[in-house]
Amino acid sequence: MDFDFFFHNPFEGVPAEHLGDASLYDWAHAENRLLRDIIWPFRADEFIRAGIEPPRCEGYADFWDRFTFTSDNPPLFYADSNLYAGRLTPIHYALFDLNTTVWREIHLFDAHHDSGYPHEHGPETFEEWRELGQYSCEDWMLVHHDRGSQLSLTYPAWRPDGDSHSPMVPLCTTVDDGSDVTTQFDAVFLCRSGAWVPSWCDDQFTALLHSFPGRTQLFPGSEWNHPRPDPLPTARRMAGVFADIRARLVDLETRMAPPEPGPRLTLREPSLPEQDRSPQRIGPGRGR
């Protein structure tokens, strides 16, 4: 389960009037400290200056009520990155017996399929990926495919067209319709996706985690900073400073503007008296 499932990004999915212009969501994504922890005050500032309240996650309330689990106290691991989901086997959850290392099915709820994305200098196929012998948050699903698990994916309703790149392996996909999920689940992995979901939504992640009907545990050894510092106070100060500077500039431009030009003067040749306007004829002279 990826928490970005609940963060409606109109740059990647369908537009929504209350979310503002899609260009506000044209973000770089990578799992590093800059994009996970540092960037969010600046992105929130852009929303505020555009007159849009920084968007929050939607549709996560009562989410777990849609699922059926095989035990009364199901286990859940959580971390910031989906990378760790590639490491998990039934053994980690102390399920079944200690020889069970393969899940029968992996069902992902996510705005991205995490099943391999071709890059300019990366693998183009599953076979090339397999030869490299390494994986990330973008292709951890391939680890389970390689072990023999069946892969399924549910996209959020705000992203009905899914990813622009096809997965490298067979993947059964559907779009969430809000109904109960018929499959029974043994265990859950929940990732926060801090480079995709703003830090001002961390309280919502906490609410989703605490509402899980079972036991929860941070994935051992994973990097975890939660909740992250609230970026909104800083963003609102930044937006206020920007608005003040802009008002001062407008006032300065107004005071320094040149005066409006007065009426133009037009010089005309003096006109002759009315009686002198007819052509003059030179007649014969009088006798000397």
TAQUIWO-V940466 format. One record per backbone hydrogen bond with DSSP energy under -1.0 kcal/mol. NH is the residue of the N-H (numbers start at 1). CO is the residue of the C=O. E is the energy in kcal/mol with one decimal. If there is no record, write none. Layout:
((NH CO E) (NH CO E))
//
This chain:
((2 109 -2.7) (3 191 -2.4) (5 2 -1.9) (6 3 -1.8) (12 9 -1.4) (13 9 -1.4) (14 158 -2.5) (19 16 -1.5) (20 17 -1.3) (24 21 -1.7) (25 22 -2.0) (26 23 -1.4) (27 25 -2.0) (32 30 -1.6) (36 32 -1.8) (37 33 -2.8) (38 33 -1.3) (39 34 -2.3) (43 39 -1.5) (44 40 -2.6) (45 41 -2.0) (46 42 -1.3) (47 43 -1.4) (48 44 -2.3) (49 45 -2.5) (50 46 -1.3) (51 48 -1.5) (52 47 -2.9) (58 6 -2.8) (63 60 -1.8) (66 63 -1.7) (67 64 -1.8) (70 185 -2.2) (76 215 -1.6) (77 188 -2.2) (78 217 -1.7) (79 190 -1.6) (85 82 -1.4) (86 83 -1.5) (87 84 -1.4) (92 89 -1.1) (94 91 -1.6) (95 90 -2.4) (100 97 -1.9) (106 150 -2.9) (108 152 -2.9) (110 154 -1.8) (116 138 -2.1) (122 119 -1.1) (129 125 -2.3) (130 126 -2.7) (131 127 -1.6) (132 128 -1.3) (133 129 -1.4) (139 136 -1.1) (141 114 -1.7) (142 139 -1.5) (143 140 -1.0) (145 141 -1.9) (146 142 -2.5) (147 143 -1.1) (149 144 -2.7) (150 104 -2.0) (152 106 -2.5) (153 172 -2.9) (154 108 -2.9) (155 174 -3.0) (159 156 -1.9) (162 159 -1.3) (168 115 -2.5) (172 151 -2.1) (174 153 -1.6) (176 155 -3.1) (181 66 -2.7) (185 68 -2.3) (188 75 -1.8) (190 77 -2.5) (191 1 -2.6) (192 79 -1.8) (193 80 -2.6) (196 193 -1.9) (197 193 -2.8) (201 198 -1.6) (202 199 -1.6) (205 201 -1.6) (206 202 -2.2) (207 203 -1.8) (208 204 -2.3) (209 205 -2.6) (210 206 -2.6) (211 207 -1.3) (212 209 -1.3) (214 212 -1.6) (215 74 -1.6) (217 76 -2.1) (219 78 -2.9) (222 219 -2.0) (235 231 -2.4) (236 232 -2.9) (237 233 -1.9) (238 234 -2.4) (239 235 -2.6) (240 236 -2.1) (241 237 -2.6) (242 238 -2.4) (243 239 -2.4) (244 240 -2.2) (245 241 -2.6) (246 242 -2.5) (247 243 -2.2) (248 244 -2.2) (249 245 -2.3) (250 246 -2.2) (251 247 -2.2) (252 248 -2.6) (253 249 -2.7) (254 250 -2.0) (255 251 -2.1) (256 252 -2.0) (276 273 -1.4) (277 274 -1.2))
//
